[in-house]
Amino acid sequence: MSETSVPSASPTSSATRAASTWAAGDYPAMARRLVPVADRVIAAAGVAPGTTLLDVGCGTGNAALAAARLGAVATGTDPTPELLAVAARRAREEGLPVTWQEASADRLTGVHDRVVSVFGAMYAPDPRRAAASMVEHCAPGGRIVSAAWTPDGFMAAASRAMGRYLPPPPPDAGPPTHWGDADKVREWFAAPEAGGATEIATSTDHVRLAFASPIEAAEFWVRTAGHLQAERRRLEASGAWQALHHDLAALFTEWNRTPGSGVEVESSYLLAVVTRSV
Ligand SMILES: C[S@@+](CC[C@H](N)C(=O)[O-])C[C@H]1O[C@@H](n2cnc3c(N)ncnc32)[C@H](O)[C@@H]1O
């Protein structure tokens, strides 16, 4: 066996709902475009052979697999079993001994030298609790690294465009891009309930996403976004499905950085590196 299954840490009902949403679209196709971010996070985490690492909201396993390639003892955790199955298959194909666990960010287990999250913890319903849980499961002197879309970047703009076609989020849910706001992330990790995060360094970087045309980009977006796929019937019945594609194609045109053929956008993310006190 190239991967070990461990028992589910009883995902919460909101995590179960999130899981069915993430499974509804072709997220693995999007994840393939985000590999450079996982590599950046693992470089910032600084892993060596034998380092234990937990990848929170691992999806199809980009960061856990990158760490395992460097010899880390990696665990990937996510509430979406369908994405974990893809991650486990990738590990098998590469012969990497990664452990996969079905759990949300507030139900982590074990203590790890590094705890990382690439656009994963940002989808937990309670960011303070998720941050505290990441600190709790990081070894003293260890490091936590998070990558999250910034509130002023392309992903946030795309979320706003899609949000016009989706049911409103729960009233108490802050936008996931709060995880891309350095002040908020500092506040959560420095909070007493996070217990002992010391140094917090933040920087911004971006990932490039290129497509043959704005409409191809819009189609890719809709195909990979589970929350849109989950609403597809309703949107088709109301005639909004085409309008959604049109809005997204217009957004890609607006953010396009390469005049001429094709479309390329840069989506910025906040990289936060937190050191846990000894
Ligand atoms: C944008 S994807 C990122 C996946 C992966 N880290 C990557 O880089 O491709 C968001 C992930 O967060 C997961 N997720 C949703 N709710 C979560 C929660 N409460 N705790 C942890 N992960 C969650 C989803 O299942 C999904 O895999």
The ligand as an ORCA input file, in Angstrom:
! r2SCAN-3c Opt
* xyz 0 1
  C      -9.735     25.357     -3.205
  S      -9.729     23.732     -2.594
  C      -8.015     23.552     -2.166
  C      -7.545     22.129     -2.226
  C      -6.035     21.910     -2.211
  N      -5.428     22.366     -0.994
  C      -5.385     22.532     -3.407
  O      -4.402     23.280     -3.237
  O      -5.812     22.256     -4.536
  C     -10.519     23.872     -1.043
  C     -10.526     22.617     -0.229
  O     -10.995     22.932      1.067
  C     -11.743     21.849      1.510
  N     -12.595     22.295      2.621
  C     -13.868     22.745      2.583
  N     -14.310     22.984      3.831
  C     -13.279     22.705      4.665
  C     -13.113     22.719      6.089
  N     -14.105     23.099      6.909
  N     -11.923     22.325      6.592
  C     -10.916     21.938      5.778
  N     -11.023     21.899      4.439
  C     -12.179     22.267      3.893
  C     -12.486     21.361      0.289
  O     -12.941     20.032      0.438
  C     -11.425     21.513     -0.777
  O     -10.667     20.362     -0.930
*
